[in-house]
Amino acid sequence: FNKISGNNPSSVIKLNASGSNRIYYRLSNETISVIGVKGESITENKAFIALARHFTAKKLPTPQILAYTDDYQYYIQEDLGDLSLFDYMKNGIKTSVFSKEEKNILFKTIELLPTIQYKGAKKLDFSVCYPQAEFDKNTVLWDLNYFKYCFLKPTGIDFSETDLEKDFQQMAIDLLKEKSDTFLYRDFQSRNVMIKDGNPFFIDFQGGRKGP
């Protein structure tokens, strides 16, 4: 922080934990505010840093990496504020009536997704992706089983596991039928989109890889 701003931070605030083992801090002084991150998984940190730097070079709306330690355990990224797309949409979600402003920000967000998928993939070294370079059948089945055990079973809905497994296997085949030189974001959801100055920015893309 001192190298970036010329001074030590006058404020260090620990932010609410996300769904990972990363710890976030807002570091600031009178001239700058940034996000400091401590991540336990070095390979995951390396993936995020490499992808973020690549996306920044492509002028895509992702946080800029400002500094990182030699061991990749700590890094500093651009501060995109506290307003996620999920928070921005709370009233519409609650009432099922979405305002013009809420619809516009949704359109902006969805319109940017193909840009990340196609432009973000150009000249990207997919070997930096974590934990593997490309989406495969095992990954599809892991995600589908996550749906089964973390959503379907807790609802108590009666279903045939045999039929569901057949559907899962067929879905994996269909998804991977055609190869595509695109970046699969994989965790594209409203809590991973930050709204800054009326525009969406994307975070938590370190699980992305080559895929449909």
Disulfide bonds with the S-S distance in Angstrom:
none
